[in-house]
Amino acid sequence: MKPLFPLLLLALLLAHCTRVAPPDTGAPSGDLVIYDVNVLTMVDDRVLPDRAVVVADGRISRVVPMDQVDTADFAEVIHGRGQYLLPGLAEMHAHIPHPDETGDDRIEETLFLYLANGITTVRGMLGHPAHLELRRAVADGSVLGPRIFTSGPSLNGSTVQTPEEARTKVRAQQEAGYDFLKIHPGIQREVFDTLVATADAVGIDFAGHVPVDVGIRRALSLQYASIDHVDGYLEGLVPESAGVDPTENGFFGYNFAPLVDLDLLPELIRLTDENRVWVVTTESLFTRWASPEPAEVYLQQPEMKYMPGRTLLSWRQNKTNLITAPGYTREQWEQMMATRREIIRRLNDTGLLLLGSDAPQVFNVPGFSIHHEIDALQAAGLSAYDILRMGTVHPAQYFDRAGEFGTVDPGASADLMLVSGNPLEDMDHLQQPAGVMIRGRWLDRAFLDAELGRIAEGVGE
């Protein structure tokens, strides 16, 4: 007899996720065509003009000059009118709510906020058993949302305090079917080594933060699947002669910013490249939460209307606490940001960067935050093409799914976004897609706006 727990979770998830549905076109089943578009395939940096993209069974079947197709042959025609079609983006540091006893989970709203911003894949970085059922429900179309990869519940200094706990929890998460393990701070060195050995033995990746007791050099040598937030790199640039206590690093190394020696950076870049460790930037976390600007600057931004009042109040308090703490100065924040930008520029040369903003998080609204991340990466000196690769081709490579998504190419999943102008020339074109396609299901602008309006109206306190 099968256990009831997964079935009850699925029923609860579906009960919370039934209102969002793509527009009913009334078209008969069959192939559809996106006609008259300029295509950024992301196979390379070329733009293919005047194309038709044929989709069948949720996958791209052909990308051809538009004069080679007759729109009358298709069950559904989406007229691109000379706009630009590219793969949907991946948010590689996302958070997905889960059902709780109050029913206040915002699963449906969060998934849709990602989709409305052209995000068709998310990597959930704080897993819950409900996410395993949600992942399946999204994959089979029962729930409308981006493709989900999910970590297990947090592994940190409180949840894994002994080597035996590490062995037990790693095996349990692998057997449950999570895609990877999420590492948080506080894990002691001996416990971490056991965790990694067990993960390697059972064949599950680990990713996330770098515990202070582990350090960036050992973390890289142990071949994290990804290091998120560029965590540990700044601390790794402090020379031993500085004599600091590693536990006094502050907010992602803020306290050590004046001590950085960039002559140590080539070693860290080499270790990253040699061990093929991916890095998720989450730069918007630092340009927004950690910036000297008061919370009121961000509270006035339009996307805040999609978040509950209690969340905004919490974000306001968290930001205020950080920037009014003893020792915080604009000058030192600027030092930290200059170092982070240099690290990111150098890591970009390895081809191992992933696009991720960390959302929802302090003033990072799901979906919308990816555009702030893009702005921050451009400010760091990355090209539009490199940033797009971070959010398309690189995630597919990271998950060992190259060719399955992240490109506009025959055989790839039809996860697409249509935008008014060429994002290689102006990435702001990504901020309001004319439409989004998720595994062949077309969501036009009118539908996106209607659902966003519903979310704003129902947000509550």
Wavefront OBJ file of the C-alpha trace (Angstrom):
o trace
v 0.000 0.000 0.000
v 1.426 3.388 -0.992
v 1.871 5.999 1.743
v -0.790 8.669 1.905
v 1.584 11.520 2.795
v 2.664 12.401 -0.772
v -0.929 12.196 -1.986
v -2.126 14.511 0.757
v 0.660 16.959 -0.039
v -0.289 16.943 -3.715
v -3.937 17.512 -2.885
v -2.990 20.456 -0.694
v -0.713 21.896 -3.363
v -3.370 21.586 -6.052
v -5.917 23.215 -3.787
v -3.615 26.218 -3.519
v -2.603 26.279 -7.193
v -5.782 25.918 -9.226
v -6.645 29.486 -10.132
v -3.852 30.236 -12.584
v -4.497 28.798 -16.045
v -3.156 29.833 -19.433
v -5.563 31.489 -21.848
v -7.884 29.138 -23.720
v -7.320 29.840 -27.384
v -9.932 27.390 -28.535
v -7.465 26.109 -31.132
v -7.502 22.430 -32.037
v -4.645 20.249 -30.836
v -1.603 20.242 -33.078
v 1.578 22.138 -33.881
v 1.827 25.854 -33.273
v 4.097 28.413 -34.871
v 5.620 31.619 -33.561
v 5.770 33.623 -36.762
v 7.815 36.660 -37.794
v 10.385 36.813 -35.030
v 14.069 37.567 -34.707
v 15.586 34.664 -32.811
v 18.408 34.654 -30.272
v 19.063 30.939 -30.183
v 21.810 31.301 -27.534
v 23.688 28.581 -29.385
v 25.894 31.526 -30.313
v 25.568 35.318 -30.285
v 23.894 35.647 -33.688
v 20.367 36.968 -34.166
v 18.459 35.044 -36.830
v 16.091 37.495 -38.546
v 12.614 36.853 -39.976
v 12.137 33.398 -38.507
v 9.320 31.025 -37.712
v 9.644 28.725 -34.711
v 7.504 25.599 -34.845
v 6.506 23.929 -31.584
v 5.075 20.422 -31.229
v 4.349 18.507 -28.020
v 5.984 21.169 -25.907
v 9.270 21.126 -27.807
v 10.818 23.139 -30.587
v 10.704 21.145 -33.818
v 11.945 23.687 -36.367
v 13.531 27.143 -36.582
v 13.278 28.266 -40.214
v 12.962 31.373 -42.368
v 9.342 32.445 -42.105
v 8.786 32.225 -45.852
v 9.215 28.455 -45.513
v 6.017 27.981 -43.516
v 2.341 28.513 -44.256
v 0.530 29.706 -41.142
v -2.648 28.028 -42.392
v -1.049 24.672 -41.624
v -0.957 25.303 -37.882
v -3.511 24.898 -35.132
v -2.244 28.043 -33.423
v -0.302 31.013 -34.757
v 1.474 33.505 -32.517
v 2.357 36.609 -34.500
v 5.699 37.964 -33.387
v 5.493 41.111 -35.528
v 9.241 41.475 -35.766
v 9.900 41.136 -32.052
v 12.716 39.100 -30.469
v 12.393 35.518 -29.256
v 14.885 33.969 -26.848
v 14.986 31.165 -24.280
v 13.291 31.739 -20.966
v 15.641 32.569 -18.118
v 16.608 30.486 -15.103
v 16.558 31.923 -11.580
v 19.309 29.860 -10.007
v 18.777 31.062 -6.449
v 15.045 30.983 -5.889
v 12.894 30.293 -2.875
v 9.543 28.555 -3.191
v 6.944 28.753 -0.412
v 5.337 25.612 0.945
v 1.954 24.891 2.515
v 1.660 25.637 6.205
v -1.030 25.289 8.792
v -2.327 28.830 8.186
v -2.733 28.342 4.438
v -0.606 31.479 3.902
v 1.876 29.977 1.484
v 1.701 32.080 -1.719
v 2.836 29.135 -3.837
v 0.674 30.093 -6.798
v 1.609 33.772 -6.641
v 5.325 33.149 -6.336
v 5.465 30.743 -9.267
v 3.535 33.167 -11.419
v 5.749 36.139 -10.532
v 8.685 34.155 -11.892
v 6.820 33.273 -15.111
v 5.606 36.832 -15.672
v 9.232 37.959 -15.809
v 10.302 35.378 -18.361
v 11.732 32.921 -15.835
v 10.916 29.396 -16.960
v 13.285 27.461 -14.671
v 13.911 27.914 -10.950
v 16.368 26.256 -8.612
v 14.744 26.166 -5.185
v 17.333 26.755 -2.502
v 15.374 25.869 0.633
v 13.591 22.612 0.021
v 10.559 21.081 1.700
v 8.832 17.723 1.170
v 5.956 19.531 -0.537
v 8.343 20.726 -3.234
v 8.849 17.179 -4.473
v 5.131 16.912 -5.276
v 5.075 20.457 -6.627
v 7.988 19.637 -8.947
v 6.029 16.701 -10.342
v 2.778 18.657 -10.631
v 4.496 21.439 -12.575
v 6.221 18.913 -14.833
v 2.960 17.168 -15.750
v 1.051 20.424 -16.226
v -1.242 20.109 -13.204
v 0.242 23.345 -11.858
v 1.326 26.267 -14.022
v 4.855 27.278 -13.144
v 8.509 27.273 -14.147
v 10.493 24.035 -14.267
v 11.591 23.242 -10.708
v 14.825 21.822 -9.376
v 14.831 21.688 -5.597
v 17.285 21.215 -2.784
v 16.424 19.333 0.345
v 15.838 21.067 3.682
v 18.715 23.167 4.983
v 21.865 21.457 6.226
v 23.471 23.810 8.731
v 25.219 23.999 12.058
v 21.975 23.321 13.912
v 20.557 20.511 11.756
v 23.783 18.510 11.319
v 25.914 18.633 14.454
v 27.618 15.251 14.247
v 29.088 13.083 11.486
v 26.344 10.498 12.073
v 23.638 13.160 11.599
v 25.347 14.199 8.374
v 25.370 10.641 7.046
v 21.745 10.052 7.984
v 20.370 13.285 6.540
v 22.330 13.149 3.307
v 21.132 9.610 2.620
v 17.553 10.499 3.530
v 17.485 13.494 1.171
v 18.990 11.506 -1.677
v 16.475 8.703 -1.181
v 13.592 11.183 -1.022
v 14.498 12.424 -4.505
v 15.776 15.944 -3.930
v 17.956 17.274 -6.736
v 20.781 18.434 -4.471
v 21.731 19.353 -0.904
v 21.613 22.931 0.382
v 24.529 23.948 2.598
v 24.070 26.774 5.100
v 26.639 28.238 7.527
v 27.763 26.788 10.827
v 28.729 23.227 9.867
v 31.946 22.125 11.560
v 34.846 20.844 9.469
v 34.688 17.186 10.565
v 30.924 17.064 10.060
v 31.224 18.732 6.669
v 33.849 16.265 5.486
v 31.498 13.410 6.402
v 28.627 15.141 4.641
v 30.653 15.493 1.450
v 31.943 11.914 1.571
v 28.403 10.612 2.001
v 27.057 12.836 -0.763
v 29.756 11.563 -3.113
v 29.012 7.958 -2.136
v 25.263 8.194 -2.798
v 25.586 10.475 -5.821
v 23.939 13.749 -4.828
v 25.380 17.228 -5.397
v 25.794 19.840 -2.677
v 25.604 23.604 -3.118
v 25.134 26.887 -1.305
v 27.130 28.653 1.394
v 30.710 28.042 2.500
v 30.889 27.393 6.261
v 33.610 29.427 7.946
v 35.227 26.266 9.339
v 35.574 24.945 5.772
v 36.817 28.018 3.910
v 36.790 28.804 0.209
v 39.932 26.896 -0.799
v 38.794 23.621 0.725
v 35.256 24.191 -0.555
v 36.574 24.496 -4.093
v 38.781 21.426 -3.744
v 35.752 19.409 -2.557
v 33.961 20.375 -5.783
v 30.763 22.045 -4.691
v 28.196 21.908 -7.485
v 27.791 25.635 -6.947
v 28.866 28.251 -4.475
v 26.099 30.808 -4.050
v 26.375 34.524 -3.266
v 30.086 34.352 -4.256
v 30.333 33.226 -0.630
v 33.784 32.854 0.897
v 35.704 34.498 -1.940
v 36.166 37.865 -0.232
v 37.341 36.165 2.957
v 39.747 34.129 0.832
v 41.429 37.346 -0.279
v 42.474 38.313 3.246
v 46.170 37.445 3.742
v 47.095 35.253 6.696
v 49.316 38.059 7.925
v 46.189 40.082 8.766
v 45.630 37.722 11.697
v 41.827 37.961 11.624
v 39.363 35.672 13.356
v 37.466 34.065 10.445
v 34.245 34.015 12.464
v 34.229 37.822 12.582
v 33.749 38.210 8.816
v 30.351 39.901 9.111
v 27.773 40.029 6.303
v 29.395 37.947 3.535
v 32.843 39.264 4.436
v 31.881 42.927 4.875
v 34.099 43.317 7.948
v 37.151 42.165 5.994
v 36.666 44.411 2.948
v 39.480 46.852 3.879
v 41.929 43.938 4.247
v 41.542 42.410 0.777
v 44.640 41.611 -1.254
v 43.629 41.145 -4.889
v 46.977 39.509 -5.617
v 45.389 36.388 -4.054
v 42.510 36.370 -6.554
v 44.216 34.472 -9.420
v 44.636 31.450 -7.150
v 40.914 31.384 -6.322
v 39.962 31.763 -9.983
v 42.330 28.912 -10.886
v 40.877 26.638 -8.197
v 37.340 27.450 -9.346
v 38.195 26.637 -12.938
v 40.210 23.486 -12.194
v 37.453 22.048 -10.008
v 34.653 23.252 -12.324
v 32.669 24.838 -9.502
v 29.761 27.000 -10.652
v 29.133 30.326 -8.890
v 25.732 32.012 -8.452
v 26.187 35.762 -8.190
v 23.129 37.127 -6.265
v 24.674 40.564 -6.655
v 21.298 42.281 -6.252
v 21.231 41.039 -2.659
v 24.165 43.358 -1.983
v 23.124 46.290 -4.161
v 19.709 46.373 -2.472
v 19.660 44.853 1.029
v 23.215 45.907 1.920
v 23.249 49.287 0.159
v 23.347 52.521 2.219
v 20.032 53.755 0.774
v 17.170 53.675 3.281
v 14.420 51.106 2.992
v 11.945 53.747 1.846
v 13.732 53.965 -1.521
v 12.818 50.355 -2.265
v 9.401 50.368 -0.639
v 8.292 52.870 -3.286
v 9.186 50.581 -6.202
v 6.180 49.284 -8.187
v 6.888 45.566 -7.734
v 6.460 45.867 -3.961
v 2.695 45.773 -4.500
v 2.993 42.018 -5.059
v 4.306 41.340 -1.537
v 2.257 41.228 1.691
v 2.559 44.173 4.049
v 4.029 42.001 6.815
v 6.793 40.869 4.446
v 7.631 44.447 3.514
v 7.688 45.385 7.194
v 10.124 42.544 7.875
v 12.301 43.548 4.922
v 12.339 47.147 6.101
v 13.474 46.091 9.569
v 16.145 43.716 8.252
v 17.631 46.350 5.985
v 17.519 49.048 8.655
v 19.200 46.736 11.166
v 22.019 46.009 8.718
v 22.817 49.556 7.626
v 22.529 51.078 11.112
v 24.703 48.443 12.776
v 27.932 49.646 14.429
v 30.764 49.670 11.923
v 28.594 49.994 8.804
v 29.693 52.810 6.472
v 29.043 53.698 2.864
v 32.780 53.696 2.216
v 33.243 50.125 3.436
v 30.162 48.936 1.521
v 31.697 50.456 -1.617
v 34.964 48.622 -0.869
v 33.082 45.350 -0.552
v 31.167 45.961 -3.782
v 34.305 46.905 -5.721
v 35.904 43.636 -4.616
v 32.812 41.603 -5.485
v 32.631 43.166 -8.957
v 36.280 42.301 -9.592
v 35.750 38.720 -8.427
v 32.713 38.371 -10.700
v 34.567 39.834 -13.678
v 37.383 37.345 -13.222
v 35.019 34.414 -12.617
v 33.240 35.301 -15.845
v 36.393 34.306 -17.721
v 35.926 30.725 -16.483
v 32.454 30.421 -18.038
v 31.133 29.162 -14.694
v 28.739 31.922 -13.625
v 25.022 31.316 -13.065
v 22.261 33.925 -12.977
v 20.563 34.091 -9.603
v 19.292 36.932 -7.449
v 17.991 35.277 -4.235
v 14.250 35.845 -4.138
v 12.074 36.370 -2.273
v 14.610 38.084 -0.072
v 14.989 41.589 1.353
v 13.564 43.877 -1.390
v 14.057 41.143 -3.978
v 10.578 40.349 -5.312
v 10.425 37.005 -7.162
v 10.842 37.434 -10.903
v 11.402 41.172 -10.787
v 14.653 40.764 -8.875
v 16.306 39.066 -11.842
v 16.270 42.402 -13.657
v 18.057 44.072 -10.739
v 20.573 41.241 -10.899
v 21.107 41.898 -14.597
v 21.639 45.607 -13.886
v 24.220 44.785 -11.220
v 26.080 42.403 -13.528
v 26.186 45.014 -16.267
v 27.588 47.463 -13.708
v 30.284 44.869 -12.993
v 31.282 45.002 -16.650
v 29.711 41.808 -18.031
v 28.338 41.869 -21.563
v 24.676 41.309 -22.355
v 25.514 38.063 -24.137
v 27.497 36.713 -21.184
v 24.647 37.583 -18.803
v 22.097 35.876 -21.038
v 24.278 32.763 -21.142
v 24.341 32.785 -17.339
v 20.556 32.508 -17.376
v 20.039 30.130 -20.318
v 22.845 27.915 -21.590
v 24.802 27.739 -18.340
v 21.921 26.448 -16.177
v 21.260 23.670 -18.703
v 24.942 22.749 -18.571
v 24.921 22.912 -14.777
v 22.061 20.401 -14.601
v 23.648 18.252 -17.321
v 20.658 19.052 -19.549
v 22.405 20.856 -22.415
v 20.111 20.839 -25.415
v 17.021 20.091 -23.320
v 16.373 23.735 -22.411
v 18.156 27.072 -22.508
v 18.356 27.369 -26.299
v 15.988 27.998 -29.200
v 17.004 24.920 -31.095
v 15.200 21.825 -32.414
v 14.605 19.319 -29.635
v 14.767 21.850 -26.807
v 11.815 22.447 -24.519
v 9.658 25.342 -25.739
v 10.434 27.592 -22.761
v 10.598 30.978 -24.416
v 10.078 34.683 -23.987
v 9.105 37.255 -26.609
v 10.361 40.819 -26.111
v 9.941 44.032 -28.043
v 13.607 44.747 -28.797
v 17.023 43.165 -29.001
v 18.268 42.425 -25.451
v 21.838 42.222 -26.716
v 21.531 45.959 -27.358
v 19.376 46.897 -24.363
v 18.659 44.388 -21.619
v 15.769 46.492 -20.336
v 13.716 44.871 -23.103
v 13.564 41.783 -20.871
v 11.611 43.597 -18.175
v 8.151 43.295 -19.729
v 7.837 40.319 -22.053
v 5.205 40.468 -24.781
v 4.581 36.828 -23.933
v 6.068 33.798 -22.260
v 5.906 30.174 -23.372
v 6.295 27.387 -20.841
v 6.730 23.931 -22.359
v 4.617 24.953 -25.341
v 1.867 26.788 -23.402
v 1.592 30.402 -24.513
v 0.913 33.154 -21.964
v 0.263 36.455 -23.735
v 0.758 39.922 -22.263
v -2.928 40.393 -21.522
v -2.974 37.190 -19.492
v 0.233 38.095 -17.655
v -1.158 41.532 -16.756
v -4.505 40.134 -15.630
v -2.861 37.637 -13.295
v -0.421 40.210 -11.941
v -3.384 42.446 -11.217
v -5.121 39.628 -9.363
v -2.011 39.007 -7.269
v -1.688 42.708 -6.375
v -5.347 42.937 -5.394
v -5.199 39.868 -3.181
v -1.860 40.506 -1.526
v -3.252 41.540 1.866
v -1.326 42.460 4.950
l 1 2 3 4 5 6 7 8 9 10 11 12 13 14 15 16 17 18 19 20 21 22 23 24 25 26 27 28 29 30 31 32 33 34 35 36 37 38 39 40 41 42 43 44 45 46 47 48 49 50 51 52 53 54 55 56 57 58 59 60 61 62 63 64 65 66 67 68 69 70 71 72 73 74 75 76 77 78 79 80 81 82 83 84 85 86 87 88 89 90 91 92 93 94 95 96 97 98 99 100 101 102 103 104 105 106 107 108 109 110 111 112 113 114 115 116 117 118 119 120 121 122 123 124 125 126 127 128 129 130 131 132 133 134 135 136 137 138 139 140 141 142 143 144 145 146 147 148 149 150 151 152 153 154 155 156 157 158 159 160 161 162 163 164 165 166 167 168 169 170 171 172 173 174 175 176 177 178 179 180 181 182 183 184 185 186 187 188 189 190 191 192 193 194 195 196 197 198 199 200 201 202 203 204 205 206 207 208 209 210 211 212 213 214 215 216 217 218 219 220 221 222 223 224 225 226 227 228 229 230 231 232 233 234 235 236 237 238 239 240 241 242 243 244 245 246 247 248 249 250 251 252 253 254 255 256 257 258 259 260 261 262 263 264 265 266 267 268 269 270 271 272 273 274 275 276 277 278 279 280 281 282 283 284 285 286 287 288 289 290 291 292 293 294 295 296 297 298 299 300 301 302 303 304 305 306 307 308 309 310 311 312 313 314 315 316 317 318 319 320 321 322 323 324 325 326 327 328 329 330 331 332 333 334 335 336 337 338 339 340 341 342 343 344 345 346 347 348 349 350 351 352 353 354 355 356 357 358 359 360 361 362 363 364 365 366 367 368 369 370 371 372 373 374 375 376 377 378 379 380 381 382 383 384 385 386 387 388 389 390 391 392 393 394 395 396 397 398 399 400 401 402 403 404 405 406 407 408 409 410 411 412 413 414 415 416 417 418 419 420 421 422 423 424 425 426 427 428 429 430 431 432 433 434 435 436 437 438 439 440 441 442 443 444 445 446 447 448 449 450 451 452 453 454 455 456 457 458 459 460 461
